[in-house]
């Protein structure tokens, strides 16, 4: 991974501090935010907003999550002792880039081909070599590299397909924004003895997960 230049490093460190003031971050999560160049993942017209704690629009009617949301999701994933993570919904690639500091292998799936190609180009530009990408309906998972210690949804699900729980390792964690009536709730599932324990963490606002692949 390429080191950040001094100006970018100052901006990303400040961003991590801002996130940490609102939500107490573990040092490794804070470092992951501080070491990820957010500007690269933001559309050119919004670069001046790259270090604000706002979600920003990007191509294909999608959004790049706010840095605070990414920091929270990363922390809720409990990366300590975990080796491999599967992300459903790569989007801009920012969440995957943050995760790449904490996991040996990041496997990320995006259903919109153009977004996946752009994300791959960003990973190359930043010299990130431990992210593996695939264009597919993320609800299928990526059985070839299963099981995963962690699975994270970067879009809201109505329900989690059984095949994804099947791809989660024992004592693994699956984190997803779940639709609950009119609201969305970040929900953490832990697989213990083959049984899923469910914990609701906080309300959120993500784009919904969609079926199929968009070429």
N, CA and C atoms as a LAMMPS dump frame, in Angstrom:
ITEM: TIMESTEP
0
ITEM: NUMBER OF ATOMS
645
ITEM: BOX BOUNDS ff ff ff
-5.0000000000000000e+02 5.0000000000000000e+02
-5.0000000000000000e+02 5.0000000000000000e+02
-5.0000000000000000e+02 5.0000000000000000e+02
ITEM: ATOMS id mol type element x y z
1 1 1 N 0.84 -1.184 0
2 1 2 C 0 0 0
3 1 3 C 0.882 1.244 0
4 2 1 N 0.559 2.203 -0.84
5 2 2 C 1.374 3.414 -0.938
6 2 3 C 1.125 4.314 0.267
7 3 1 N 2.196 4.923 0.759
8 3 2 C 2.063 5.84 1.9
9 3 3 C 1.367 7.122 1.445
10 4 1 N 0.641 7.746 2.352
11 4 2 C -0.046 9.001 2.033
12 4 3 C 0.969 10.143 2.007
13 5 1 N 0.749 11.134 1.13
14 5 2 C 1.603 12.326 1.163
15 5 3 C 1.244 13.129 2.422
16 6 1 N 2.095 14.068 2.782
17 6 2 C 1.969 14.77 4.061
18 6 3 C 0.631 15.515 4.195
19 7 1 N 0.218 16.201 3.128
20 7 2 C -1.031 16.993 3.182
21 7 3 C -2.236 16.074 3.354
22 8 1 N -2.279 14.994 2.558
23 8 2 C -3.394 14.037 2.662
24 8 3 C -3.405 13.378 4.033
25 9 1 N -2.221 13.009 4.536
26 9 2 C -2.122 12.356 5.847
27 9 3 C -2.672 13.26 6.948
28 10 1 N -2.412 14.558 6.837
29 10 2 C -2.929 15.518 7.823
30 10 3 C -4.453 15.559 7.76
31 11 1 N -4.995 15.562 6.535
32 11 2 C -6.459 15.624 6.361
33 11 3 C -7.142 14.352 6.866
34 12 1 N -6.563 13.201 6.545
35 12 2 C -7.197 11.941 6.959
36 12 3 C -7.081 11.743 8.476
37 13 1 N -5.974 12.195 9.059
38 13 2 C -5.813 12.107 10.516
39 13 3 C -6.867 12.973 11.205
40 14 1 N -7.1 14.158 10.651
41 14 2 C -8.116 15.061 11.217
42 14 3 C -9.509 14.436 11.085
43 15 1 N -9.753 13.793 9.946
44 15 2 C -11.035 13.113 9.722
45 15 3 C -11.255 12.015 10.77
46 16 1 N -10.214 11.227 11.026
47 16 2 C -10.303 10.16 12.031
48 16 3 C -10.58 10.749 13.414
49 17 1 N -9.949 11.883 13.712
50 17 2 C -10.182 12.571 15
51 17 3 C -11.641 13.017 15.116
52 18 1 N -12.166 13.603 14.034
53 18 2 C -13.558 14.08 14.031
54 18 3 C -14.527 12.925 14.279
55 19 1 N -14.275 11.796 13.61
56 19 2 C -15.123 10.611 13.811
57 19 3 C -15.038 10.144 15.26
58 20 1 N -13.813 10.152 15.791
59 20 2 C -13.575 9.685 17.152
60 20 3 C -14.218 10.551 18.217
61 21 1 N -14.438 11.834 17.911
62 21 2 C -15.089 12.743 18.873
63 21 3 C -16.574 12.383 19.028
64 22 1 N -17.172 11.89 17.935
65 22 2 C -18.608 11.58 17.946
66 22 3 C -18.865 10.141 18.41
67 23 1 N -17.954 9.241 18.027
68 23 2 C -18.12 7.816 18.322
69 23 3 C -16.757 7.278 18.741
70 24 1 N -16.659 6.804 19.973
71 24 2 C -15.349 6.378 20.489
72 24 3 C -14.796 5.22 19.671
73 25 1 N -13.69 5.469 18.995
74 25 2 C -13.116 4.466 18.091
75 25 3 C -11.936 3.739 18.74
76 26 1 N -11.849 2.443 18.454
77 26 2 C -10.658 1.689 18.842
78 26 3 C -9.487 2.218 18.021
79 27 1 N -8.289 2.113 18.576
80 27 2 C -7.118 2.709 17.916
81 27 3 C -6.885 2.137 16.518
82 28 1 N -7.123 0.823 16.356
83 28 2 C -6.857 0.226 15.032
84 28 3 C -7.866 0.705 13.98
85 29 1 N -9.108 0.978 14.411
86 29 2 C -10.124 1.496 13.475
87 29 3 C -9.793 2.942 13.122
88 30 1 N -9.411 3.703 14.124
89 30 2 C -9.029 5.105 13.909
90 30 3 C -7.851 5.189 12.935
91 31 1 N -6.872 4.295 13.13
92 31 2 C -5.697 4.265 12.244
93 31 3 C -6.093 3.899 10.813
94 32 1 N -7.044 2.959 10.68
95 32 2 C -7.487 2.545 9.338
96 32 3 C -8.135 3.713 8.596
97 33 1 N -8.94 4.514 9.308
98 33 2 C -9.547 5.708 8.702
99 33 3 C -8.457 6.725 8.364
100 34 1 N -7.523 6.917 9.293
101 34 2 C -6.448 7.904 9.102
102 34 3 C -5.494 7.533 7.964
103 35 1 N -5.429 6.245 7.641
104 35 2 C -4.499 5.796 6.592
105 35 3 C -5.169 5.505 5.256
106 36 1 N -6.43 5.922 5.106
107 36 2 C -7.145 5.704 3.841
108 36 3 C -7.453 7.039 3.174
109 37 1 N -6.974 7.198 1.957
110 37 2 C -7.154 8.446 1.209
111 37 3 C -8.593 8.556 0.684
112 38 1 N -9.447 9.241 1.428
113 38 2 C -10.867 9.321 1.068
114 38 3 C -11.088 10.068 -0.242
115 39 1 N -10.234 11.046 -0.525
116 39 2 C -10.407 11.87 -1.731
117 39 3 C -10.49 11.03 -3.002
118 40 1 N -9.703 9.961 -3.037
119 40 2 C -9.646 9.096 -4.22
120 40 3 C -11.009 8.458 -4.51
121 41 1 N -11.834 8.279 -3.466
122 41 2 C -13.108 7.563 -3.614
123 41 3 C -14.299 8.494 -3.867
124 42 1 N -14.034 9.784 -3.849
125 42 2 C -15.11 10.775 -3.989
126 42 3 C -15.116 11.328 -5.41
127 43 1 N -16.298 11.468 -6.055
128 43 2 C -16.351 12.039 -7.401
129 43 3 C -15.681 13.413 -7.442
130 44 1 N -15.033 13.707 -8.575
131 44 2 C -14.218 14.925 -8.707
132 44 3 C -14.933 16.188 -8.225
133 45 1 N -16.215 16.323 -8.559
134 45 2 C -16.964 17.528 -8.194
135 45 3 C -17.2 17.692 -6.708
136 46 1 N -16.94 16.625 -5.94
137 46 2 C -17.195 16.675 -4.488
138 46 3 C -15.913 16.575 -3.667
139 47 1 N -14.762 16.682 -4.333
140 47 2 C -13.486 16.519 -3.624
141 47 3 C -13.364 17.479 -2.44
142 48 1 N -13.917 18.688 -2.597
143 48 2 C -13.817 19.685 -1.519
144 48 3 C -14.605 19.243 -0.276
145 49 1 N -15.506 18.261 -0.464
146 49 2 C -16.287 17.743 0.675
147 49 3 C -15.775 16.395 1.184
148 50 1 N -14.652 15.942 0.64
149 50 2 C -14.177 14.582 0.932
150 50 3 C -13.95 14.343 2.421
151 51 1 N -13.583 15.389 3.148
152 51 2 C -13.233 15.192 4.564
153 51 3 C -14.309 15.698 5.518
154 52 1 N -15.489 15.924 4.984
155 52 2 C -16.628 16.249 5.851
156 52 3 C -17.328 14.941 6.229
157 53 1 N -18.074 14.982 7.329
158 53 2 C -18.724 13.749 7.805
159 53 3 C -20.073 13.552 7.129
160 54 1 N -20.094 13.689 5.807
161 54 2 C -21.342 13.575 5.048
162 54 3 C -21.264 12.411 4.069
163 55 1 N -22.426 11.8 3.801
164 55 2 C -22.53 10.87 2.674
165 55 3 C -22.538 11.717 1.402
166 56 1 N -21.962 11.213 0.329
167 56 2 C -21.873 11.983 -0.917
168 56 3 C -22.381 11.144 -2.088
169 57 1 N -23.052 11.793 -3.05
170 57 2 C -23.533 11.046 -4.211
171 57 3 C -22.38 10.623 -5.118
172 58 1 N -22.558 9.471 -5.766
173 58 2 C -21.6 9.051 -6.795
174 58 3 C -22.403 8.479 -7.951
175 59 1 N -21.764 7.826 -8.896
176 59 2 C -22.445 7.349 -10.099
177 59 3 C -23.5 6.288 -9.832
178 60 1 N -24.345 6.044 -10.832
179 60 2 C -25.35 4.967 -10.815
180 60 3 C -26.34 5.09 -9.651
181 61 1 N -26.672 6.342 -9.294
182 61 2 C -27.667 6.629 -8.241
183 61 3 C -27.281 6.003 -6.899
184 62 1 N -25.97 5.891 -6.649
185 62 2 C -25.474 5.329 -5.394
186 62 3 C -24.833 6.43 -4.547
187 63 1 N -24.525 6.084 -3.308
188 63 2 C -23.915 7.043 -2.381
189 63 3 C -22.662 6.443 -1.765
190 64 1 N -21.687 7.304 -1.49
191 64 2 C -20.531 6.879 -0.707
192 64 3 C -20.864 7.241 0.737
193 65 1 N -20.84 6.241 1.618
194 65 2 C -21.234 6.445 3.015
195 65 3 C -20.365 7.503 3.68
196 66 1 N -20.921 8.132 4.694
197 66 2 C -20.14 9.107 5.454
198 66 3 C -18.989 8.378 6.143
199 67 1 N -17.848 9.068 6.349
200 67 2 C -16.709 8.434 7.027
201 67 3 C -17.091 7.931 8.415
202 68 1 N -17.993 8.65 9.08
203 68 2 C -18.423 8.235 10.423
204 68 3 C -19.156 6.891 10.36
205 69 1 N -20.03 6.725 9.359
206 69 2 C -20.75 5.456 9.191
207 69 3 C -19.767 4.319 8.91
208 70 1 N -18.794 4.579 8.036
209 70 2 C -17.786 3.562 7.7
210 70 3 C -16.981 3.18 8.948
211 71 1 N -16.613 4.185 9.747
212 71 2 C -15.863 3.936 10.976
213 71 3 C -16.686 3.077 11.945
214 72 1 N -17.971 3.423 12.105
215 72 2 C -18.848 2.656 13.004
216 72 3 C -19.008 1.216 12.524
217 73 1 N -19.303 1.053 11.225
218 73 2 C -19.492 -0.293 10.669
219 73 3 C -18.227 -1.132 10.862
220 74 1 N -17.073 -0.497 10.636
221 74 2 C -15.793 -1.193 10.787
222 74 3 C -15.606 -1.659 12.227
223 75 1 N -15.926 -0.785 13.183
224 75 2 C -15.759 -1.144 14.591
225 75 3 C -16.752 -2.229 15.016
226 76 1 N -17.999 -2.103 14.563
227 76 2 C -19.024 -3.099 14.908
228 76 3 C -18.677 -4.494 14.373
229 77 1 N -17.813 -4.529 13.353
230 77 2 C -17.431 -5.797 12.73
231 77 3 C -16.48 -6.618 13.618
232 78 1 N -15.859 -5.931 14.589
233 78 2 C -14.935 -6.612 15.522
234 78 3 C -13.855 -7.408 14.777
235 79 1 N -12.948 -6.694 14.162
236 79 2 C -11.955 -7.32 13.284
237 79 3 C -10.88 -8.118 14.019
238 80 1 N -10.711 -7.866 15.298
239 80 2 C -9.616 -8.512 16.052
240 80 3 C -9.69 -10.038 15.936
241 81 1 N -8.593 -10.647 15.535
242 81 2 C -8.53 -12.105 15.428
243 81 3 C -9.172 -12.658 14.163
244 82 1 N -9.723 -11.779 13.327
245 82 2 C -10.358 -12.228 12.074
246 82 3 C -9.386 -12.043 10.914
247 83 1 N -9.49 -12.93 9.939
248 83 2 C -8.516 -12.983 8.848
249 83 3 C -9.12 -12.534 7.512
250 84 1 N -10.361 -12.972 7.248
251 84 2 C -10.967 -12.728 5.94
252 84 3 C -12.362 -12.125 6.108
253 85 1 N -12.641 -11.118 5.285
254 85 2 C -13.947 -10.462 5.328
255 85 3 C -14.548 -10.408 3.926
256 86 1 N -15.85 -10.652 3.854
257 86 2 C -16.599 -10.541 2.602
258 86 3 C -17.494 -9.31 2.699
259 87 1 N -17.394 -8.424 1.703
260 87 2 C -18.25 -7.234 1.663
261 87 3 C -19.278 -7.37 0.554
262 88 1 N -20.544 -7.144 0.902
263 88 2 C -21.627 -7.155 -0.08
264 88 3 C -21.961 -5.713 -0.415
265 89 1 N -21.591 -5.273 -1.62
266 89 2 C -21.851 -3.898 -2.044
267 89 3 C -20.603 -3.041 -1.947
268 90 1 N -19.711 -3.165 -2.923
269 90 2 C -18.422 -2.458 -2.891
270 90 3 C -18.607 -0.947 -3.068
271 91 1 N -19.542 -0.555 -3.933
272 91 2 C -19.746 0.882 -4.183
273 91 3 C -18.477 1.566 -4.649
274 92 1 N -18.089 2.631 -3.97
275 92 2 C -16.885 3.385 -4.351
276 92 3 C -15.614 2.619 -4.02
277 93 1 N -15.714 1.684 -3.059
278 93 2 C -14.536 0.948 -2.603
279 93 3 C -13.954 1.478 -1.308
280 94 1 N -14.51 2.575 -0.777
281 94 2 C -13.932 3.201 0.422
282 94 3 C -13.98 2.275 1.638
283 95 1 N -15.138 1.633 1.868
284 95 2 C -15.244 0.721 3.009
285 95 3 C -14.238 -0.425 2.875
286 96 1 N -14.12 -0.993 1.68
287 96 2 C -13.165 -2.093 1.452
288 96 3 C -11.727 -1.632 1.707
289 97 1 N -11.41 -0.4 1.287
290 97 2 C -10.052 0.128 1.49
291 97 3 C -9.745 0.276 2.975
292 98 1 N -10.733 0.728 3.75
293 98 2 C -10.547 0.837 5.209
294 98 3 C -10.337 -0.566 5.797
295 99 1 N -11.157 -1.516 5.364
296 99 2 C -11.037 -2.898 5.872
297 99 3 C -9.698 -3.531 5.506
298 100 1 N -9.104 -3.097 4.398
299 100 2 C -7.847 -3.708 3.935
300 100 3 C -6.699 -3.487 4.93
301 101 1 N -6.848 -2.499 5.826
302 101 2 C -5.833 -2.266 6.864
303 101 3 C -5.981 -3.248 8.033
304 102 1 N -7.149 -3.882 8.124
305 102 2 C -7.473 -4.679 9.314
306 102 3 C -7.582 -6.182 9.046
307 103 1 N -7.71 -6.557 7.774
308 103 2 C -7.885 -7.969 7.41
309 103 3 C -6.812 -8.37 6.4
310 104 1 N -6.399 -9.623 6.48
311 104 2 C -5.4 -10.11 5.508
312 104 3 C -6.009 -10.203 4.115
313 105 1 N -7.298 -10.629 4.061
314 105 2 C -7.983 -10.739 2.772
315 105 3 C -9.343 -10.059 2.818
316 106 1 N -9.587 -9.154 1.874
317 106 2 C -10.896 -8.501 1.738
318 106 3 C -11.488 -8.948 0.399
319 107 1 N -12.679 -9.525 0.441
320 107 2 C -13.368 -10.008 -0.755
321 107 3 C -14.617 -9.141 -0.917
322 108 1 N -14.701 -8.402 -2.009
323 108 2 C -15.8 -7.447 -2.154
324 108 3 C -16.558 -7.664 -3.465
325 109 1 N -17.879 -7.627 -3.362
326 109 2 C -18.747 -7.898 -4.516
327 109 3 C -19.585 -6.657 -4.816
328 110 1 N -19.718 -6.321 -6.081
329 110 2 C -20.554 -5.195 -6.516
330 110 3 C -21.391 -5.636 -7.706
331 111 1 N -22.677 -5.315 -7.681
332 111 2 C -23.581 -5.731 -8.757
333 111 3 C -23.55 -4.778 -9.961
334 112 1 N -23.04 -3.559 -9.793
335 112 2 C -22.986 -2.596 -10.901
336 112 3 C -21.566 -2.606 -11.47
337 113 1 N -21.453 -3.109 -12.693
338 113 2 C -20.126 -3.356 -13.274
339 113 3 C -19.264 -2.096 -13.339
340 114 1 N -19.855 -0.962 -13.732
341 114 2 C -19.071 0.275 -13.871
342 114 3 C -18.477 0.712 -12.527
343 115 1 N -19.236 0.546 -11.449
344 115 2 C -18.723 0.907 -10.119
345 115 3 C -17.572 -0.005 -9.714
346 116 1 N -17.703 -1.293 -10.06
347 116 2 C -16.647 -2.244 -9.701
348 116 3 C -15.351 -1.911 -10.437
349 117 1 N -15.465 -1.555 -11.711
350 117 2 C -14.271 -1.202 -12.504
351 117 3 C -13.587 0.039 -11.934
352 118 1 N -14.395 1.027 -11.531
353 118 2 C -13.828 2.249 -10.942
354 118 3 C -13.149 1.948 -9.607
355 119 1 N -13.795 1.119 -8.793
356 119 2 C -13.211 0.762 -7.484
357 119 3 C -11.88 0.03 -7.667
358 120 1 N -11.851 -0.901 -8.627
359 120 2 C -10.606 -1.652 -8.886
360 120 3 C -9.468 -0.71 -9.281
361 121 1 N -9.803 0.288 -10.103
362 121 2 C -8.791 1.264 -10.536
363 121 3 C -8.264 2.055 -9.337
364 122 1 N -9.155 2.38 -8.395
365 122 2 C -8.721 3.105 -7.186
366 122 3 C -7.8 2.248 -6.326
367 123 1 N -8.151 0.962 -6.176
368 123 2 C -7.299 0.073 -5.366
369 123 3 C -5.899 -0.013 -5.983
370 124 1 N -5.861 -0.093 -7.317
371 124 2 C -4.557 -0.149 -8.011
372 124 3 C -3.771 1.137 -7.77
373 125 1 N -4.46 2.263 -7.913
374 125 2 C -3.828 3.581 -7.745
375 125 3 C -3.208 3.725 -6.356
376 126 1 N -3.885 3.145 -5.351
377 126 2 C -3.414 3.258 -3.973
378 126 3 C -2.459 2.13 -3.575
379 127 1 N -2.226 1.207 -4.512
380 127 2 C -1.301 0.103 -4.241
381 127 3 C -1.826 -0.888 -3.218
382 128 1 N -3.166 -1.052 -3.177
383 128 2 C -3.771 -2.019 -2.242
384 128 3 C -3.849 -3.378 -2.944
385 129 1 N -3.196 -4.364 -2.365
386 129 2 C -3.084 -5.661 -3.047
387 129 3 C -3.873 -6.79 -2.39
388 130 1 N -4.539 -6.517 -1.268
389 130 2 C -5.22 -7.611 -0.559
390 130 3 C -6.744 -7.534 -0.686
391 131 1 N -7.221 -6.773 -1.692
392 131 2 C -8.666 -6.722 -1.964
393 131 3 C -8.952 -7.519 -3.24
394 132 1 N -9.878 -8.465 -3.143
395 132 2 C -10.275 -9.299 -4.279
396 132 3 C -11.688 -8.881 -4.691
397 133 1 N -11.901 -8.641 -5.981
398 133 2 C -13.169 -8.053 -6.446
399 133 3 C -13.938 -8.99 -7.372
400 134 1 N -15.253 -8.809 -7.366
401 134 2 C -16.116 -9.622 -8.22
402 134 3 C -17.389 -8.836 -8.554
403 135 1 N -17.8 -8.886 -9.819
404 135 2 C -19.088 -8.309 -10.217
405 135 3 C -20.124 -9.424 -10.202
406 136 1 N -21.104 -9.287 -9.293
407 136 2 C -22.126 -10.333 -9.138
408 136 3 C -23.222 -9.781 -8.232
409 137 1 N -24.299 -10.529 -8.104
410 137 2 C -25.316 -10.235 -7.105
411 137 3 C -24.735 -10.694 -5.765
412 138 1 N -24.434 -9.734 -4.893
413 138 2 C -23.758 -10.044 -3.643
414 138 3 C -24.511 -10.991 -2.737
415 139 1 N -25.826 -11.101 -2.953
416 139 2 C -26.634 -11.977 -2.108
417 139 3 C -26.285 -13.455 -2.308
418 140 1 N -25.52 -13.745 -3.388
419 140 2 C -25.024 -15.111 -3.607
420 140 3 C -23.773 -15.392 -2.782
421 141 1 N -23.149 -14.329 -2.281
422 141 2 C -21.867 -14.492 -1.609
423 141 3 C -20.776 -14.847 -2.6
424 142 1 N -19.702 -15.462 -2.096
425 142 2 C -18.558 -15.836 -2.95
426 142 3 C -18.037 -17.158 -2.387
427 143 1 N -18.733 -18.223 -2.781
428 143 2 C -18.54 -19.531 -2.141
429 143 3 C -17.122 -20.07 -2.328
430 144 1 N -16.477 -19.671 -3.4
431 144 2 C -15.132 -20.167 -3.734
432 144 3 C -14.122 -19.931 -2.606
433 145 1 N -14.258 -18.805 -1.894
434 145 2 C -13.285 -18.463 -0.851
435 145 3 C -13.859 -18.6 0.56
436 146 1 N -15.074 -19.119 0.675
437 146 2 C -15.703 -19.303 1.989
438 146 3 C -14.973 -20.415 2.754
439 147 1 N -15.059 -20.46 4.087
440 147 2 C -15.857 -19.555 4.921
441 147 3 C -15.116 -18.25 5.245
442 148 1 N -15.897 -17.236 5.62
443 148 2 C -15.37 -15.928 5.994
444 148 3 C -15.536 -15.713 7.49
445 149 1 N -14.554 -15.053 8.096
446 149 2 C -14.64 -14.731 9.527
447 149 3 C -15.658 -13.611 9.758
448 150 1 N -15.768 -12.724 8.767
449 150 2 C -16.694 -11.603 8.855
450 150 3 C -17.366 -11.384 7.494
451 151 1 N -18.636 -10.983 7.553
452 151 2 C -19.366 -10.572 6.343
453 151 3 C -20.032 -9.241 6.667
454 152 1 N -19.888 -8.274 5.766
455 152 2 C -20.472 -6.945 5.987
456 152 3 C -21.311 -6.538 4.782
457 153 1 N -22.5 -6.054 5.042
458 153 2 C -23.37 -5.504 4.002
459 153 3 C -23.194 -3.988 3.975
460 154 1 N -22.961 -3.432 2.798
461 154 2 C -22.893 -1.974 2.658
462 154 3 C -24.167 -1.446 2.002
463 155 1 N -25.249 -2.203 2.131
464 155 2 C -26.578 -1.798 1.637
465 155 3 C -27.61 -2.486 2.531
466 156 1 N -28.804 -1.92 2.577
467 156 2 C -29.836 -2.436 3.484
468 156 3 C -30.532 -3.662 2.909
469 157 1 N -30.673 -4.68 3.763
470 157 2 C -31.303 -5.939 3.36
471 157 3 C -32.669 -6.09 4.029
472 158 1 N -33.608 -6.707 3.303
473 158 2 C -34.89 -7.078 3.916
474 158 3 C -34.685 -8.319 4.775
475 159 1 N -33.889 -9.25 4.212
476 159 2 C -33.518 -10.444 4.976
477 159 3 C -32.164 -10.938 4.456
478 160 1 N -31.497 -11.741 5.248
479 160 2 C -30.184 -12.263 4.854
480 160 3 C -30.375 -13.657 4.257
481 161 1 N -29.917 -13.878 3.012
482 161 2 C -30.046 -15.221 2.428
483 161 3 C -29.29 -16.267 3.26
484 162 1 N -29.88 -17.437 3.389
485 162 2 C -29.262 -18.524 4.157
486 162 3 C -27.869 -18.855 3.614
487 163 1 N -27.7 -18.749 2.299
488 163 2 C -26.402 -19.121 1.704
489 163 3 C -25.26 -18.243 2.232
490 164 1 N -25.582 -17.014 2.667
491 164 2 C -24.54 -16.162 3.249
492 164 3 C -24.19 -16.609 4.665
493 165 1 N -25.201 -16.98 5.438
494 165 2 C -24.906 -17.528 6.768
495 165 3 C -24.093 -18.816 6.641
496 166 1 N -24.363 -19.589 5.585
497 166 2 C -23.609 -20.831 5.343
498 166 3 C -22.138 -20.538 5.05
499 167 1 N -21.865 -19.345 4.488
500 167 2 C -20.485 -18.969 4.133
501 167 3 C -19.755 -18.269 5.289
502 168 1 N -20.443 -18.141 6.42
503 168 2 C -19.851 -17.516 7.606
504 168 3 C -19.248 -18.601 8.49
505 169 1 N -18.021 -18.378 8.95
506 169 2 C -17.357 -19.391 9.773
507 169 3 C -17.967 -19.429 11.181
508 170 1 N -17.725 -20.531 11.889
509 170 2 C -18.171 -20.655 13.29
510 170 3 C -17.533 -19.517 14.113
511 171 1 N -18.321 -18.89 14.964
512 171 2 C -17.933 -17.699 15.739
513 171 3 C -17.724 -16.465 14.862
514 172 1 N -18.147 -16.557 13.605
515 172 2 C -18.049 -15.419 12.69
516 172 3 C -19.161 -14.408 12.935
517 173 1 N -18.947 -13.202 12.417
518 173 2 C -19.918 -12.112 12.577
519 173 3 C -20.378 -11.635 11.203
520 174 1 N -21.686 -11.486 11.045
521 174 2 C -22.269 -10.864 9.857
522 174 3 C -22.941 -9.573 10.312
523 175 1 N -22.577 -8.472 9.678
524 175 2 C -23.098 -7.149 10.034
525 175 3 C -23.874 -6.582 8.851
526 176 1 N -25.103 -6.166 9.108
527 176 2 C -25.928 -5.665 7.999
528 176 3 C -26.934 -4.624 8.474
529 177 1 N -27.14 -3.556 7.674
530 177 2 C -28.282 -2.685 7.907
531 177 3 C -29.533 -3.464 7.497
532 178 1 N -30.494 -3.601 8.404
533 178 2 C -31.707 -4.376 8.13
534 178 3 C -32.933 -3.463 8.132
535 179 1 N -33.816 -3.708 7.159
536 179 2 C -35.081 -2.978 7.121
537 179 3 C -35.98 -3.499 8.238
538 180 1 N -36.48 -2.596 9.072
539 180 2 C -37.36 -2.993 10.173
540 180 3 C -38.528 -2.013 10.186
541 181 1 N -39.632 -2.412 9.57
542 181 2 C -40.749 -1.487 9.407
543 181 3 C -40.319 -0.334 8.522
544 182 1 N -40.464 0.889 9.004
545 182 2 C -40.096 2.067 8.208
546 182 3 C -38.655 2.511 8.456
547 183 1 N -37.973 1.85 9.396
548 183 2 C -36.603 2.28 9.681
549 183 3 C -35.584 1.198 9.332
550 184 1 N -34.328 1.601 9.324
551 184 2 C -33.22 0.667 9.095
552 184 3 C -32.39 0.593 10.37
553 185 1 N -31.952 -0.616 10.698
554 185 2 C -31.184 -0.821 11.929
555 185 3 C -29.934 -1.645 11.621
556 186 1 N -28.764 -1.128 12.04
557 186 2 C -27.536 -1.921 11.912
558 186 3 C -27.659 -3.112 12.856
559 187 1 N -27.566 -4.313 12.282
560 187 2 C -27.804 -5.543 13.034
561 187 3 C -26.58 -6.449 12.939
562 188 1 N -26.182 -7.01 14.089
563 188 2 C -25.001 -7.882 14.119
564 188 3 C -25.444 -9.306 14.454
565 189 1 N -25.075 -10.237 13.583
566 189 2 C -25.37 -11.653 13.793
567 189 3 C -24.062 -12.362 14.14
568 190 1 N -24.097 -13.197 15.158
569 190 2 C -22.916 -13.999 15.492
570 190 3 C -23.307 -15.465 15.422
571 191 1 N -22.464 -16.264 14.775
572 191 2 C -22.75 -17.69 14.585
573 191 3 C -22.05 -18.487 15.686
574 192 1 N -22.83 -19.009 16.618
575 192 2 C -22.268 -19.744 17.763
576 192 3 C -22.916 -21.126 17.809
577 193 1 N -22.088 -22.156 17.661
578 193 2 C -22.618 -23.52 17.645
579 193 3 C -23.606 -23.727 16.506
580 194 1 N -23.338 -23.03 15.386
581 194 2 C -24.212 -23.141 14.218
582 194 3 C -25.515 -22.365 14.346
583 195 1 N -25.705 -21.698 15.5
584 195 2 C -26.935 -20.927 15.742
585 195 3 C -26.607 -19.437 15.673
586 196 1 N -27.548 -18.644 15.128
587 196 2 C -27.308 -17.213 14.971
588 196 3 C -27.84 -16.424 16.155
589 197 1 N -26.961 -15.639 16.758
590 197 2 C -27.366 -14.683 17.787
591 197 3 C -27.507 -13.326 17.107
592 198 1 N -28.586 -12.622 17.417
593 198 2 C -28.888 -11.356 16.726
594 198 3 C -28.878 -10.198 17.715
595 199 1 N -28.223 -9.104 17.32
596 199 2 C -28.137 -7.931 18.195
597 199 3 C -28.375 -6.68 17.345
598 200 1 N -29.312 -5.831 17.765
599 200 2 C -29.581 -4.574 17.057
600 200 3 C -28.735 -3.472 17.68
601 201 1 N -28.022 -2.711 16.839
602 201 2 C -27.044 -1.745 17.34
603 201 3 C -27.529 -0.299 17.275
604 202 1 N -27.919 0.172 16.095
605 202 2 C -28.41 1.555 15.987
606 202 3 C -29.12 1.761 14.648
607 203 1 N -29.944 2.799 14.605
608 203 2 C -30.631 3.131 13.353
609 203 3 C -29.629 3.711 12.364
610 204 1 N -29.938 3.556 11.069
611 204 2 C -29.008 3.985 10.034
612 204 3 C -29.774 4.351 8.767
613 205 1 N -29.043 4.713 7.724
614 205 2 C -29.67 5.056 6.449
615 205 3 C -28.74 4.647 5.306
616 206 1 N -29.063 3.53 4.658
617 206 2 C -28.269 3.012 3.537
618 206 3 C -29.178 2.856 2.314
619 207 1 N -28.568 2.757 1.127
620 207 2 C -29.354 2.426 -0.066
621 207 3 C -29.767 0.96 0.049
622 208 1 N -30.908 0.577 -0.547
623 208 2 C -31.346 -0.823 -0.443
624 208 3 C -30.528 -1.74 -1.343
625 209 1 N -30.388 -2.98 -0.914
626 209 2 C -29.733 -3.978 -1.765
627 209 3 C -30.708 -4.37 -2.881
628 210 1 N -30.176 -4.546 -4.082
629 210 2 C -31.012 -4.893 -5.24
630 210 3 C -30.57 -6.232 -5.813
631 211 1 N -31.489 -6.874 -6.516
632 211 2 C -31.19 -8.187 -7.107
633 211 3 C -30.496 -8.041 -8.454
634 212 1 N -29.752 -9.088 -8.817
635 212 2 C -29.188 -9.179 -10.164
636 212 3 C -27.951 -8.316 -10.37
637 213 1 N -27.46 -8.332 -11.62
638 213 2 C -26.242 -7.599 -11.989
639 213 3 C -26.608 -6.548 -13.018
640 214 1 N -25.991 -5.371 -12.89
641 214 2 C -26.221 -4.27 -13.845
642 214 3 C -24.945 -4.053 -14.641
643 215 1 N -25.018 -4.376 -15.917
644 215 2 C -23.828 -4.237 -16.781
645 215 3 C -23.674 -2.814 -17.261
